[in-house]
Amino acid sequence: MNFEVNDKVEVLDDALQGRVVKIDGNSVYIETTEGFLLNFDPSELVKIEEEQSRMIASQNVSFEEVIKEKQPEKRSKSLKVKPKERNAPPMEVDLHIEKLVNSFGGMSNYEILNLQLETAKRQIEFAVRKRLPKIVFIHGVGEGVLKAELDYLLSRYDNLKFYDANFQKYGVGATEVYIFQNS
């Protein structure tokens, strides 16, 4: 399928929508509705017409309204949440450079580190906006430069605390961030 810049698209195997911002050879870069810049193979995307998009949005709203009308009004019982589920981080961000860009051969170490830190900062701001309580940044072990810079970045925020993530799951190469949300 041929795509053009500003086409509205949806990812086939994921619940992502966005607009095409760049086409580079066999890669289509989209900006998702959440503001993330991702690239896909054209075969992974489907073009959505504006009219279809409005229809989908209106169908979602009416579907939710129907569900609310059908549910009887009674107090919901509080569900017991298993400790494992309660402590499971809702968001994981892998800061390894190969996970962030396709090709990093021409990038200096300084550029790579800055990209990783900007990604971390953007994800923290996203989590605060979306009121997510936890994020796990996977930084790896390596020389420890990224971990030190990440710790410095996180220490500049007043509304969060951070510590090493679950050793059994991540080893020593991850940091878990707890975000205190203002009411």
C-alpha positions, 0 to 999 in steps of 0.5 A: 500500500502506498502511504503519504505524509499525514495519512492516518494509519493503524497498525495491523497487529497492535492497538496503535493509531497515528499519522505518517510523519516520514517515509524512508525507503521501506520504513514508514515512521508514524507519530502515535496518538500518544506522541511516540515516534515509531517506524513500521514496514508498510505491510504492517500498516493500514490506511484509515480514511477520516470518515472511517476514523470518525465512524470508529470513534463514534462506535466506541463511544456508543458501545461504552454507553450501551455497556453502562446502560446494561449494567445493573446499578449495584456496589461492585465488590472489591476484587482481591489483587494478588501480590504479584499482580499488584507489584507488576510494573505497568510500563517497561521501557528498554533504553538499549540503543538497538531498541530505540533506533534501527541503525546507530552506526553513525552516532557518537556515544554522546548522541546515543546517551542523549537519545536514551536520556531524552527517551527516559524523560519523555516516558516519565512525562507520559507516565505522569500525564497518564497517571501510571504509578510505576515505570521500569527502565531497562538500562543494562549493566555495561559501564554504568554510565547510562545508569548514573545519568538516569539516576541523576535525571530521576533525582531532579524530580520531586514527585518520584522515588527510584530503586533497583528493579526486581533482581529475579526478573531484570538482574541488576540492569534495571531501575524501577520508578514509583511516581507519586501522583498529585490528586 
